[in-house]
Amino acid sequence: MKKSFFIIILISILSLSCSVESSVGDLNSNSIIGSWTWQKSVGGIAGSTETPESTGIQKKIVFTSEGKVMVYNNNVEITNTTYEIKKGTSIFDEKERSLIVFDGMTYVVQFIDAHNLTIANNFADGYSFD
């Protein structure tokens, strides 16, 4: 089953494809486990939109049940680190939201279901990722 992952960050939107079963309010590590394929990034100061077609880059992010996250560009691993899921305040609405933290960045989970994940940088002028 193919799923999409959306990361909403003020600077960019990254979309990935994967299989998950969860709602935004009930995010846990099992919700994001799997491989997500990037669809687009939107944001930044200029409000730009990037896609695999516009960049020539195929991106993928993989979350494991062991707490590892790997990021790939054109099937080349560029990041291999740990991730953490926690609750925290979103800059978008100042409400408590599910956050994913890895590689020195914090992402607000904007949407997640069995096929899609949208996350966004939790800072001004960040990107949103589908």
C-alpha positions as CSV (number, residue, x, y, z in Angstrom):
1,M,0.0,0.0,0.0
2,K,1.4,3.4,-0.9
3,K,1.1,6.3,1.5
4,S,2.1,9.9,1.4
5,F,3.8,11.9,4.0
6,F,3.3,15.7,4.2
7,I,5.6,17.9,6.3
8,I,4.4,21.5,6.6
9,I,7.2,23.9,7.4
10,L,7.2,27.6,6.7
11,I,10.1,27.2,4.3
12,S,9.1,24.0,2.4
13,I,6.6,21.1,1.9
14,L,7.9,17.6,1.6
15,S,5.6,14.8,0.6
16,L,6.5,11.2,1.1
17,S,4.7,8.0,0.4
18,C,4.2,5.2,3.0
19,S,1.8,3.0,5.0
20,V,0.5,4.2,8.3
21,E,-2.7,4.1,10.4
22,S,-3.2,7.0,12.8
23,S,-4.7,10.4,13.3
24,V,-2.9,13.6,14.1
25,G,-4.1,13.6,17.7
26,D,-2.9,10.1,18.3
27,L,0.5,10.0,16.7
28,N,2.9,7.3,18.0
29,S,5.9,5.6,16.6
30,N,3.8,2.9,14.9
31,S,2.0,5.6,13.0
32,I,5.0,6.7,11.0
33,I,6.9,3.5,10.6
34,G,7.6,2.7,7.0
35,S,8.9,4.4,3.9
36,W,7.5,7.7,2.7
37,T,8.1,9.2,-0.8
38,W,8.4,13.0,-1.1
39,Q,5.7,14.7,-3.2
40,K,6.5,18.4,-2.7
41,S,7.9,21.1,-0.4
42,V,6.3,24.5,0.0
43,G,7.4,27.6,2.0
44,G,10.4,29.7,2.8
45,I,10.6,33.4,2.7
46,A,9.8,33.3,-1.0
47,G,7.0,30.9,-0.7
48,S,8.5,28.6,-3.3
49,T,7.3,25.1,-4.3
50,E,9.6,22.3,-5.1
51,T,8.7,18.8,-6.5
52,P,10.7,15.8,-7.7
53,E,10.0,17.1,-11.3
54,S,11.3,20.6,-10.6
55,T,14.4,19.5,-8.7
56,G,15.3,16.3,-10.4
57,I,15.6,14.7,-6.9
58,Q,13.6,11.7,-5.7
59,K,13.4,11.9,-1.9
60,K,12.4,9.2,0.6
61,I,12.3,9.1,4.4
62,V,12.2,5.8,6.3
63,F,11.1,5.6,10.0
64,T,11.9,2.3,11.8
65,S,10.4,0.7,14.8
66,E,13.9,0.9,16.5
67,G,13.7,4.7,16.5
68,K,15.9,5.3,13.5
69,V,15.2,7.6,10.5
70,M,17.0,7.5,7.2
71,V,16.7,10.1,4.5
72,Y,17.5,9.3,0.8
73,N,18.0,11.5,-2.2
74,N,17.9,9.6,-5.5
75,N,18.4,6.3,-3.5
76,V,21.6,7.6,-1.8
77,E,21.4,7.7,2.0
78,I,22.1,11.3,3.2
79,T,20.9,11.0,6.8
80,N,20.9,8.1,9.3
81,T,20.0,9.1,12.8
82,T,17.4,8.6,15.6
83,Y,14.0,10.3,15.9
84,E,11.8,11.2,18.8
85,I,8.0,11.7,18.9
86,K,6.8,14.1,21.6
87,K,4.2,16.7,22.3
88,G,5.0,20.4,22.1
89,T,3.6,23.8,21.1
90,S,3.1,24.5,17.4
91,I,4.1,27.9,16.1
92,F,1.2,27.8,13.8
93,D,-1.6,27.9,16.3
94,E,0.2,27.8,19.7
95,K,-1.6,24.5,20.6
96,E,-0.1,21.3,21.8
97,R,0.6,19.1,18.8
98,S,2.6,16.0,17.9
99,L,6.2,16.7,17.0
100,I,8.8,14.6,15.3
101,V,12.4,15.6,16.1
102,F,15.5,14.4,14.2
103,D,18.7,15.7,12.8
104,G,18.5,18.9,14.8
105,M,15.1,19.8,13.4
106,T,11.6,19.8,14.9
107,Y,8.6,19.1,12.7
108,V,4.9,19.6,13.5
109,V,2.7,16.8,12.4
110,Q,0.0,18.6,10.4
111,F,-1.7,15.5,9.0
112,I,-1.3,11.7,9.1
113,D,-3.5,8.8,7.9
114,A,-2.9,5.4,6.3
115,H,-1.6,7.0,3.1
116,N,-0.4,10.6,3.8
117,L,1.9,12.4,6.2
118,T,2.3,16.2,6.2
119,I,4.9,17.8,8.5
120,A,6.2,21.3,8.8
121,N,9.2,23.0,10.2
122,N,8.2,24.4,13.6
123,F,9.8,27.8,13.0
124,A,8.9,30.9,11.0
125,D,9.8,30.9,7.3
126,G,10.1,27.1,7.4
127,Y,8.8,24.6,4.8
128,S,5.9,22.2,4.7
129,F,6.5,18.8,3.3
130,D,4.0,16.4,1.6
